[in-house]
Amino acid sequence: MRQHGVRRSIWGRTGLNPAYAPFAAVAAVIGVLAGLFGQAGWMRAWWKVLLAGLITGLVAAAISAPISAYVFGGVTGSGTDVVTAMFRGIGFAILPASFAQGVSSDPLDKAVSFQVVWLIVQALPGRFRARFPQAANVQAG
């Protein structure tokens, strides 16, 4: 019994939650897309960063919807469960409701996240950014 409490405490303190392990593939795809957009030079202009975030969010929604629906029954313990419940309430089945929830929140979430990272990178001193081989791919131009 004590051991179980210690394990729960460790997960809570580190921010690692084994319940989210099925979404690891989604996180990997988001990372790959961010890297590809960066290599392609999409991180030079704010509007391309916004578009890259929106596209990434749509892809993330498509990948995460079946995981949310079939592994968790559409209830992942996040605030977006309310949105899924709303779609279920108007007659959507579990998979379409999970997908609709993802499409309604993930693109905005990723677009904002990409923009925040872009702003942070733009605020870094040029001398610091120059130390990285692909820094030109994220400089506003």
Secondary structure, 3 states (H helix, E strand, C coil): CHHHHHHHHHHHHHCCCHHHHHHHHHHHHHHHHHHHHHHCCCCCCHHHHHHHHHHHHHHHHHHHHHHHHHHHCCCCCCCCHHHHHHHHHCCCCHHHHHHHHHHHHHHHHHHHHHHHHHHHHHHCCHHHHCCCCCHHHCCCC
